[in-house]
């Protein structure tokens, strides 16, 4: 029984070490992502709105689907969601 307890402790220590390493990698990646500048977000809202309109089919009505515009556009980021929701023409 003592041998099994020792092996469990060894595996637990090993797993905790890997979890700590993965958490550190995650923190490092998150820190790098926070410094990334996304040029598309610097476009004026009017241009982004025009692009959104061009995403719509040029015929008929849009069938509501989370995988097609306009709903898809609201799932990209908060900025795009706000723009899309403010555009009556999309809906």
Secondary structure, DSSP 8 states (H G I E B T S, - for coil): -HHHHHHHHHHHHHHHHHHHHHHHHHHHHHHHHHH---GGGGS-HHHHHHHHHHHS-SSS-----TTSTTTGGGGS-HHHHHHHHH-GGG-
